[in-house]
Amino acid sequence: MIMKILSLGCKTMREGVLASCIFFVAGIVMILAGTKIVPDMLYMQQIVMMLGLIMLLFAPIILISTFLLSVLPGAKEKLDKCEH
């Protein structure tokens, strides 16, 4: 089960980078929306900005974990089969 989660391939690398970019952009958009658009009632601004900050912090974590999976022993053989 664990090895299935940690399996790395061309598709996984692309998905990791894409998810990281999406989290980064969505985090920035949510922070900007929290400061400019969301009304300041029932702490909605703070909630939206906190969710944006969490998404912004998850972006590099996803990217770093994808990188760490690519430097594991045995990952080089799997990544050599990818089209560049």
VENGI-V152980 format. One record per residue. N is the residue number from 1. RES is the residue in one small letter. OMEGA is omega in radians with two decimals (999 if undefined). D_LAST is the distance of its C-alpha to the last C-alpha in whole Angstrom. Layout:
N:RES:OMEGA:D_LAST  N:RES:OMEGA:D_LAST
This chain:
1:m:-3.12:29  2:i:-3.13:28  3:m:3.08:25  4:k:3.12:24  5:i:-3.09:24  6:l:-3.14:22  7:s:-3.06:19  8:l:3.08:16  9:g:-3.13:13  10:c:-3.11:10  11:k:-3.13:12  12:t:3.12:14  13:m:3.13:12  14:r:-3.14:12  15:e:3.12:15  16:g:3.13:16  17:v:3.13:15  18:l:3.11:16  19:a:3.12:20  20:s:3.11:20  21:c:3.13:20  22:i:3.12:22  23:f:-3.13:25  24:f:-3.12:25  25:v:3.14:25  26:a:3.10:28  27:g:3.12:30  28:i:3.14:30  29:v:-3.14:31  30:m:3.10:34  31:i:3.11:35  32:l:3.10:36  33:a:3.13:37  34:g:-3.12:39  35:t:-3.01:41  36:k:-2.94:41  37:i:-3.02:42  38:v:3.12:43  39:p:-3.10:47  40:d:3.07:48  41:m:-3.13:50  42:l:3.09:50  43:y:-3.13:47  44:m:3.12:45  45:q:-3.11:43  46:q:-3.14:43  47:i:-3.14:41  48:v:3.13:39  49:m:3.11:38  50:m:3.07:38  51:l:3.07:35  52:g:3.12:33  53:l:3.10:33  54:i:3.10:32  55:m:3.12:29  56:l:3.11:29  57:l:3.12:29  58:f:-3.11:27  59:a:3.12:24  60:p:3.11:23  61:i:3.10:24  62:i:-3.12:22  63:l:3.13:19  64:i:3.13:21  65:s:3.06:21  66:t:3.09:17  67:f:-3.13:17  68:l:3.06:20  69:l:-3.11:18  70:s:3.13:15  71:v:3.05:18  72:l:3.09:20  73:p:-3.13:21  74:g:-3.12:19  75:a:-3.11:16  76:k:-3.14:14  77:e:3.14:14  78:k:-3.09:13  79:l:3.09:10  80:d:-3.13:9  81:k:-3.09:9  82:c:3.00:6  83:e:-3.13:4  84:h:999:0
